[in-house]
């Protein structure tokens, strides 16, 4: 068996930061040792001055395969994840074809086993007419059910009240929702089109997809979940008003309704549309600085439980179209950990809280088996971060297939030095080991 000793690191784990060493044996963490201790190992890495953290687990990405591979692929985007310190991801079903049958879901898992360099899971998608397929989903090896309760995504828009009621009533798995009210968005869209024509300014995006649209849909999801006792997880919260729907007085293990914040809603505000335009056009929209600051505060106060990316690449050519033609979404998975380290180094959040929201809480929320923590017997999904080595994002080091980033030109204060997935060194010295393959996540659920 291969062994690796990572010695003298600052280990960040379970609310503590301490100097220590970690011994990896094959896929697992064999021992956690005091600093300066020594164990015989095939590989010894001196991590003095570096942070050793559990790999981030991103619960919301769009890797575009199958059918949209001109934007991204499981292989290319998982490489970017590895370079960014993300060791596991959960991918969304709005591909082509859409992942709305068990057969199509398993085909995706097969593709993941062949091409993903980090660990993976794939959501089963809900529609207005596939409840029978939803109920066949295995809770032990599938992360959850995804419902688009807003946003025009073809027949993946689930907008029939009786259908939603049946899904929330009968599905015993975690349901993750995209919440925006489609009727409100359509009405606002027509107002904007009548005023501006095709070239609506991008700063109108949060006016069209406004607070009212988000809150109406999110509150409806919460209403259904409370009615049926459903395990509900609301993705990418973008407004201050929605925060009143969530409880920070319960420990995560006791919550039946949870929430996610995304990097772009923590970093950008509507002021940034002036310089970035379509490149920060997401659904739900980036909104005001007041919304951004309230979301960040909710993360600190545990009203919001996890931090993710909603990584959703599009080509530059697609983004450089008019408002109605430029698609929503952007690539983030390579830079999410670095963004949160910037917040830490700027004094906005503790490093322990970063690890909690990007690793521990995701593992707990989804009941992922043996990941998300630095614990003996757990999988060695680990990341070394150098907090004193700046990293400037530019075309030469962007690994997304689309070739751009909303962070282009920004210099992060930290650098991802090394990433291990299942004990294998998948990223080091700026290079990804393309021969490594991640594993399908499993879940400790009845």
N, C-alpha and C positions, 0 to 999 in steps of 0.2 A: 504493500500500500504506500502511496505517496504521502509524505508529511511535509508540512510547512509551519515554521515558527515565525509569527509576526511579533517582534519583541519591542518593548519600551514605547508602545503607542499610548496616546490618551484615548482610552476606551470610553465611548459614550453609550450608555445602556441603562434602561429602566430608571431614569431620573437621576443618574449619577454620571460624573466624569472622573476618571481615575487613571493613573499610569499603571499599565499592566501589559501582559503578553497573552497571545492566543495561539494554541497549537491546533492546527488542522490536520486531520487524518482522513485520507480519502475524501469523502463528500462532507464529512461532519466536523463540527467543533469538538475536539477531543478534550481540551482542558483550557481553562482560563487561569492564568498564572500571575503572580506578582511581577512587578517590573524587575528587570535585571536577572530574573531567573532564567535558567537555560535547560532546554530539552534537546536531545538529539533529533535532528530533522533533516530531510533531504534538501530543504531550502530554508534559509534563515534570512529574514528581512528586518533590518533595523528601521523602526518607524518612529524614532525619537523626533519629537516636534510635530508629529502628524496625528490627526484624529482617525481613529478606527471606529466606524459606525456600521450598523446592520444595513444591508442594501435597501434602497428605497423600493417600495412596492406601489406602483402606479395603478390605481383602480379604474382609470378611464383613459384609454387611448384608441385611436383609429389608425391602424396600420395599412388599411386600404386594400387588403388582399382577401378574397379574390376580386377581380374585375375592375379595380381602379388603380392598377399597379403603375400607371404613369406618374402617380402622385407619391407612392411609397409602397414598400413591400415588407412582409414580416422580417425578411433577412436584413434589409437596409435599416429599418427603423429599430430593430432590436440591437443592431450594432451601435446605433446612436444612443440607445438606452444604456448599454454596457459602458460606453464612454462617459455617460453622465452619472454613473453610480446607481442606476435603476436596475435591480437584479430580477424583478418580476413585474409583470404587467397583466392587466385584464382588458381585453380588446372588445370593441363594440360591433354589433351585428349589421350595421347599415352599409354593407358591402354589396357587391353585385356578382352572384345573386345574394339577396339578403339572408341572414342566418336565422331562418324561421321554421326549419324542420330539424328533427334529430339527425337526419342523414347529412344535411348541409353543415350542421354543427360539428359532427364527427369528422367530416372532410376538412374542416378548418383545423381541428386538433391534429390531424395527420400532417397537414402542412406545417403547423407549428413544430411538430417533432422533427421534421426534416430541415427546417430553415431558421428556427429561432435560436439565437446565441445566448439568450437569457430565459428565465422561467416564464411560463405563460398560462393564461386561462382565457376562455372566450365566453362572452355572454350569449345566452339564448334570447332571440328577439321576439317581442310580442307584436301581434297585429290585431285588427278587428275581428279576425276569424280563425285564429290558430290556437285557441285555448287547449284543445286536446293535445297538441304537440308540446305546448308549454308544460303541461302537467306530467309529461313523460321525462322531464329533465331530472338527471341524477344530482342530488344536492352534494354528494360526496366528491364529485369530480368536475363540477361546473360552478363558476363563481356566483351566478345569479341570472335573473331575468331582467332584460332592459325594455322599458316602455318609453316611447317618444310621445309624451302627452302634449306635444307642441312641436313646432318647427316642421316645415313641409318636407317630409322624407318619403314621398310616395305612399305605398300602402303600409308603411311602418308608423304612420301617424295614427295613434289609437285615440279616437275622439268620441266614440260611442259610449254614453254613460253606462248603458247596461253591460257592455263588454268589459269596461273597466271595473265595474262592480263585481262581475263574475271572476275576473282575474284576481282582484284583491281578496275576494272571499275564498277562492279555491286553492290558490297557489300558496304552498307552505315554505317556499324558498324566499330568499332576499329579493325584493323588487327594487331595481334602481331606475330612477325616473329623470327624464329631461322635461322640465316644467316651464312651459310658456303657453299662454292661451292663444290659440290660432285665430279666433274671431277678432280679438283685439288687434293682433298684428296685421291681419288683412285690412281692417278698417284704417289703421295708421299708415299702411303702405299706400293705399289709394290717395290719402291726403297728401303724402309726400310726392307721389307720382304726378298728381295734378298740379302741385306747386312747382316742382323742379324738372319734371320730365324724366328721361333715362338717367341723367347725371345728378342724382341726389348726392349731396355732400355726405361723406362718410360720417361726419359728426352727427348726422341725423339717425344713425343706426340705433343708438340708445333711446331716441325719441320714438322710433317705430316699434322697437322691441323693448317696451318701457317697463317701469316698475309695476304698473297695474297688471300687465300681461303675465309677468313672473309670479306675482303674489296670488293672483286668482287661480292659476294652475297649481302652484305649490300648496296653497291652502286646501284645494280640492283633494290633492293626493293625501295630505295629512288627514283630512276628514274621512276618506275611504279607509285609510290604514287604522285609524282609531275605531271606526265602525266594525272592522273585521279582525282586528288584532294582527294586522299584517306587519311583517318585517320590511320596513320602507327605508330606502336610502336615497335622498334627494341630491342629485349631482349639481355641480358648478353653481352654487349660490352667488347671485350677482347684485342683490339689493339689500339695503339696511332693513327694509320693512319685513322681508322674509324671515329675519332672525327671530322675530317674536314667535315663530312656529316651533322653535327648538328649545330644549331644556338643558341647562348646564348644571342642574342640581343632582342629576343621576350619574353614577359611574357608567362608563361605556357598556359594560357587560349587562347592565339592566335596561338599556335603551332599546326600544323597538322602532324608534324613528331617529335616523341619523342624517348627517349632512356633510357635504364635501365643499371645500374651497379650492379653486384652481389658481395656479401661479399668475396667470394674466389678470385675474380679478384682484389679486393682492398687489400687483406691480403697476399696472397702467390705470389711467383714468381717461375720461372723455376729452381732456386737454390734449392727449397724445394723438387723437385723430388728425390734428392739423399737420403733423409731421409724418405719421405712419399710415394714415388712411386705411386702405383695405387690408394692410398687413396686421392690423389689430382688430379686424372684423371677425368677431366670434358670435355664436349663439349659445347662451344668452349674451347680450352685448356687454362690453366694458362700459361702465356707467360713471357716476360722478366720483370725485375724490372723497366725498362724504360716505358714499357706499363702500368704496375701497377701504377706508379707514375703519368703518364699522365691521366689515368682514374680517379684517385683521384682528380687531379687538375680540371678535367672537371666537376666532381660533385660539387666542390666548386664554379666553375664559371657558373654553370647552363647549360652547354652543355649537361650534363646527368641529367635527371629529377628525377629519383627515384632510390632507393636502395632496392634490393630484395635478394633472396637466390638461386633460382633454386634448392631448396631442393629435392634431388633425391636419396633415400636410396637404397643400395644393401647390401647383406649379406657379412660377412667377408669371407666366403668360396668363394663367387664369386669374390671378390676383390683380393684374394690371388692366382689368376691364372696368366698365361702368359699374355703378353701385348694384344694380339688379343682376348683373352677370357675374360679378366677382363673388366667388363662394366664400362662405364663412368657415373659419378655422385656421389654425396655424401650428407649426411644429415647435415643440417645447421640451421633449423628453430628454434631450441631451444636456439641458441647462437648468433643469428644475432644482436639483440639489445645490448647484452653485448659486442660484438666485436666493435660496433660503439661507445659505451661508453668508451671502451679502447682508441679508436682514440681520442675521446674528452678529456679524462683525460691526454692523452699524448700531447695535444696541437695541434693536426692536424686538428681539425674541431670544430666548436662551437656546443654546445648542441642544440641551436635553429635550426641550419642547419641539424643536425641529425633528429630532429623531422619533419622538413620540408620534407626531402627526404624519410623518412620511413612512414609518416602518411599523412601530409597535401597534398603533391604533388600527392600521389597515389590516394587519394580521389578526387582531382581535375581532374587528368588526365583521370580517368575512370568515372567521374561524379557520384560518389557514394553518395547516399542520406544519409544525417545526420550522417556521420561518418568521422573520421580522424582529428577532431578538438575537443578542449574542449570549447564547446559553449552551452549556455542554450538552451534547446529543442533538443539537439543532443543526440544520444544514448550514454550511459555511458560505452564506451569501454576505459578503463583507466588502467594505469600501474604505480605502485610505484617502484622506483629503489633506492637502497641504494648505493651511490657512494663510500662509505668508507668500504664496507664489501666485501672482496675478495671471489672469488668463483672458486674453482679448478674443472675442468672437469675430471671425472673418471667414471669407469664402473658403480658404485653404483648410480650415479645421472643422467645418460643418459637415456632419456625416449623413444628414437627412438626404433622401433621394431628391427632394425638391430643391435642395441647394441654397436655401435661405433661412434666416432666423429673424424674429422680431428683435432679438438682442444683438444683431450685427452692429459692430462698432463699440459695443459696451465692453469694458474691462471689469471682469469679476475679480474679487479680491483673493479668490481661492482657486485651486486646481484639483481635479480628480487625478490622483496618482495611480491607483490600482483598483481593480474590481475583480472579486472572486465570485463565481457562480457555482454552487455545489462543490466547493473546494478547488475549483479549477480557475487559474488566473486567466481571465478572459480579456482584460484590458490592462496594459502597462506601457509606459514610455510613449504615450500617444498613439498606440496601435492596438487594434482589436485582433484577437486570435479567432479567425473565422472558422476554425475546425471544431470549436466547442459548440455544444448544443445544450440548451436548458432543458428543464423537465416540466411536465404538466403539474400544475398545482393541485393539491388535494386538500379537502376541507373536513374538519372534525365536526360533522353534523350528523344527527340521527336520520 
